[in-house]
């Protein structure tokens, strides 16, 4: 049975969302096989009780208001509070804000077999095979992809993309 209750954990080690993180993450959507078409709703998973998460939500929303496209595809940020995690299955793209480490297992479970691309700036989510992709821009741009999370979620990337990223 899926438990949505967070487990107590130490402080997050992930990067805060930045406009550059969001730009990199949106650029990767064009490498999906098949690529998205039409308008894309991007669920932005956040915890209203976690200040870092709320700050990330604001940054992500502002970034997508300024540049609301992933290549030629329009993208719309849809805030999704962790209390509404069961709605995650209605989205194909989910961006996790900071402060959500306790929710990584529940997010991975909700994405399993549903073709949901989960993206985080906390690379530990990818290393734990609980997020499909992690994006970090400091000190250099890194895109990590979990092979296990891809397979579990039913996500496929173009071969050309897989040559540009680090696959775990």
Secondary structure, DSSP 4 states (H G I P E B T S, - for coil): ----SPPP-----SPPP-HHHHHHHHHHGGGBSSPP-S-EEEEEEE-TT-HHHHHHHHHHHHHHHHS-EETTEEEEEEEEEGGGGGGGGG-SEEEE-TT-GGGHHHHHHHHTTTT-EEEES-HHHHHTTSSSEEEE-SSS-EEEE-HHHHHHHT--B-HHHHTTSEE-
